[in-house]
């Protein structure tokens, strides 16, 4: 099997599997809110995991909150900030190339009467600085929402330029950053990146599904999304899970080690595939400076779903659009916003890699693409 769909989800690593077994032992399975010694042991374990997670992300322990997923983190950050800070302004700036978790939150805010200002993006999907400065100058911008690495194309946000512009023109504007596809693939240091809130997902870094992280910088006040017993300082009620938090931390430790080496290896695979696919008439839709872990390519003569199922015959797995939108069978809104014509976008397939993919797999992929064209393309 060749699995090139790691932006949708990753397989659980062996180290995470082992950690899950360890964290299901009776001695650490009590409710962290219980007053007896087993409860105390569980809460100490949980807070230790939180502290170590914060250290790896460049944050303080009190800035880290464990959630069920990045979608929950996004909803909590975006809705929670605007709900709590009504005097901060009535406008939010973002782009139409964001993940659905952000876009649907913005649509929700729009229905409540907030003004959503969508920035223009260039051919690589990045917001233009001219558009950003224009919208900031209008004033009233409470929140800015961006994605560090686009999940469909791998386009990397010019975060330094954006934060510099926001802090210069509208210093009170709070920045929310979707870091899901960046984590473990490029350095992410929350103490220097300039974001006030950020979201992360466990199942994108070889942890299990059902765990995520929300970063809220000290001093930023938001309304909680989930109410109940007041766990996690009242920010995210619900019984704390050392099991899921520990799985996230174990995966984070694993992917944080050797980022440069994994990056170089993936860059070699990406470059090889770009060269070979272009030689076969395919069109590369990811920008040249995209994160190498994502490669969006349009196959001439094959609609995306057809190519997906042809590859599946050979036990090769890719995706069309984001997994959150795939069932709807729509053309990628991200590619359309980038100015790519609908026919080309309709033939687009996303290849997404992890540190475990190999050059041999890339070569096998090209070989199978050749077979698919020979067998199935009507000439």
N, C-alpha and C positions, 0 to 999 in steps of 0.2 A: 504493500500500500504506500502511496505517496500522498501526503496530506499537506496541501498548500492552501489551507483555509484557517490559518491561525489568528487572523483578525476577527473571525467570528467567535472562535473559542480555541483554547489549547487543551491538549491532553494533560491529565494530572500527572505530575512528576512522581518518581519513586520516593523521593525524600518527603514529599507532601503526604503520600500514602502512609509512609511509616510514621509521620508525625500525627496523622489522624488516629492511627491505632493507639499511639501513646496517650493521646488526649481523650480517649474514650475509656480509659481505665477508671474504675470506681473511685479511686482516691482523689481524682481531680474532676469528678463529674457532678459535684453538688452545685446547687444554685448559688452564684456569687453574692446574692443578696441575703443569704441565710446567716444567722447570728452564730451558729455553732462553728467548731474548728474546721470542719470540712468546707463550709461556706467561706470562711476566712482564707483557707488555702486556695479556693477557686478564684476569689477576687484578687488575691495577691498574684496569682498566675496571670490573670487577665490584665492587670495593670502593668505587670512586667512585659507582657507581649506588646501592650500599647506603647510603653516607653521605648522598647527596641524598634518598633515600627516607626515611631516618630524620629528616632535617631537616623535611621536609614533614609528617611525622606527629607531630612533637614528641617524638622519641625520640633515643637515642644509637645510633650505628652498631652497636655490639656487642649491642644489644637487638633488632635486626632480623634475621630469618631468612627466606629465600625458600623457599617450598614449592610443591607442585604445585597446591594449591587450598585453600580455606578448610576443607574437610572434613578434609584432612590436618592443617591447623593445629589444628583443634579436637581431633582425636584425640591429637595430640602434647601439647597443653597439658593436657587433662583426664586422660588416662591417665598421661602422664608425670609430672605433679605428684603424683598419688596413689601411684604406684609408688615414687617417690623419697622421699616424705615420710610414711612410715607412722606416725611418732610424732606427726604434726601433728593427728591426729584420724581418726575412722572415718566421719564424716558429710559429705555434700555436700548443699547446698541449691540448689534451682533451681525452675523452674515447668514445667508440662506444655504450655506454649505455645511452648517453644523449638523451634529447627530440629532436624530429625532427626539432623543431625550431632552435636548435643549429646545429644539424648535417647537415641540408640543407645549412645553412650559411657557414659551413666549406667546404662543397662540392663546393659551389660557389667560395670561396677563392682559393681552390685547382685548379680550372679551370683558375684562374687568375695568377697562378704560385707560389702561396704560398705553403709552406711545412706544411702539417698537420701531426703531430706525435700523433698517438693514443696510449695511455698507456694500458698496460695489466691490467685486473681486476681480482679480486679473485672470489671465489664462491658466495660471497654476492653482487657482482657487483661493489665493491669499487676499485678504482685504487690502485695498489700496490705501496708502497713507493719506492721500488727498481726501478720499471719502471719509476716513476716520476723523481727520482734523476738521472737516466741514461740519460733520454731525456734532462733534464735541463743542465747537464754537457756538452752536445754537443754544447751548446751555441746558440745564435741567436733567442731565444724564446721571441717574443714580447707579446704574449697573452696566457693566460691559461683559458679554459672554462670548468666549472664544474656545476653539479646540487647538491644542498644541500640535497634534498630528492627525490629519484627516484619515478616517478609517477606510475610505474608499480609494484614495489616491496616494496616501503617504505624504502629502504636502505638509511641510513644516511651517508653522506660524512664525513670523518674525517677531517673537515675543518681546525682545529687548526694545525694538523700535516702537512697538505698540505701547508698552508700559511707559516708556519715556514720554511719548506724546500725550498719553492720558494724564500722567502726573503733572505735566507742564500746563496743559490747557484746562483740565478739569480734575484737580488733585483730590477732590472728595469722591470721585467715582470709584466704586468698588469693582474689582476684577474677579470674575469666576472663570476658571480654566479647566476644561476637560482634558485630563492627562492620561486617559485610558490606554491609547495606542502608543504612547511614548514610554510608559513605565517599563524598565528593564531593557530598553532598546537604545536609549540615549540618557545622558545624565539629567536627573530631575531633582533639583535642590530647592525646596520650598522656602528656604530662608533668603534666597537670592533671586528667584525667578520673577518676583513681582506680583504674584497672584495673592488675592485676599481669601479666596476659597478655591478648592480644587477637588476633583473627583477621580477615583481609581477603582479598578475592577480586578477581583482575584482570578476569575477564570480566563483572563487574557494573559496571565503570567504563570500558567501551569498550576494554579490552585483549583479548588472545586468551585462550582457554581453556587451562588447564594452568599457570597461575601464580597464586600467592597469597603472603601474608606472615603470619608469626607474630611477634608482639611478646612478648618475655619480659623483664620488668623486671630490671635488674641486682640481683643478690642472691637472686633466685628460682631455685631449683634443681629441675630436672626430668630424668627419664630420657629420652633420645632415642627417637623412634619408629622411625627408620630408621638402621640400623647399616651400617658399611662402611669407607670410607677416611678418615673423620674430618673431612670438609669442614665448613665453617661452625662452626668450633670444636667439632666433634664432635656438634653438636646436630642436624644434618641431613645425613647422608652422601649422597654422590652427586655426580657432576661438576657443578660450578656452571655455570649457564647465563646468561652476560651477555645473551643474546638475550631470554630470558623475563623476567629481572629488568629489563632495559632497556625492554621493552614495558610492564611494570607501571609503571615510573617515568614513562614518557612519558604514559600514560593518567592517572596520578595528578596530574602537573603540569597537564594539560589540565582535569581536573574540579575541581582546587583553585582555578583562576582563575575569578572571577566567581560564587562560590557564592551570594551574596545576590541577584544579578540572576536567576540560574536559578531560585532558590527562589521569588522573587516571580512569575515567569512561570508556573511550575508551579502555584503557589497559585491563580492566576487560572483556569487550565484546570480544576483540581480543583473549585474553587467553582462554576464554570459547570456542570460535569457533575453535581455534587451537586444543584443546583437543578433542572436539567432532568430528571434521572432520577426524583427524588422527585415532580415534577409528573406523571410518567407512571406512578406507582404503585409504583416500585421502592423498595427499602429499603436505606439506606446502613448498612453493617455496620462500616466503619472509624470509630473514634472521631472526635469533632469536632476534637480537637487532634492528630490523627495527622500524620505527615510527609506532605506533599501529593503526594509521588511515588507513593503507593500508595492506591488507592481500591477497597475491597471492596464489592460491591453485589449484592443478591439481586433477581432479576427475577421478578416475579409471573407464574406460569403457564408458566415455562420452567425445566427442570432445567439446571444449569450447563453440562453437556456439550452439550446441545441448543443453547443460546444460543451457545456457543463455535463450533460448526460452522455455525450460521446466519450469524454474523458473518464467518466464514471465506469464505463465498460472495462477500462483498463485499471480500475481500482485507483484512480487519481481523483482527488477531491479539491475543487476550487469553489468559488462563489460568483454570483452575478453582482447584485448590489449588496448593500449592508444586510446582514442577516435579519435585522429588525424590520426590513421592508421587503425581503425576498418573496414572501408568500403572496404579496400583492401583484407580483409580476409586472412591475412598473419600470420604466426606463429611469436610470439614476438621475435624481434631481441635482445631485452634486455636479455631475458631468455637464448637464444642461446649463447650470449656472456658470460654468467655466467657459461657456460659448461653444461647446462641442455639439455638432449637429446630431439630431435625433437618430439618424440611421447608424452613425458611428457609435453612439452611446448604446443603441440597442444591441450591438454586437460585443459589448464590453464585458470582460471577465476579470475578476480580481484574483491575483495570486498573492498570498500572504504567508510569510515565512516565520519560523522560529529558529532559535539557535541550534535546534536539533536537525534541521534540514541539511542536505548534503549536495555537493556538486554532482554526484552520481545520480541523484534524484532529478536534478535539473536536466541532465543529459537524457535520462529516460523520458522525461516529459517532452522534450523536443522530438525525440524519436516517435513517440506516440502521436504527437500533433501531425507529423509527416504521414503516419498511417491513416489518421482520420481524414486528412485532405485527399489522400489517394483513394480511400474506400467510399467516402460519403459525399464529397463535393461533386455536384453536377456540373460538368464542363460544357 
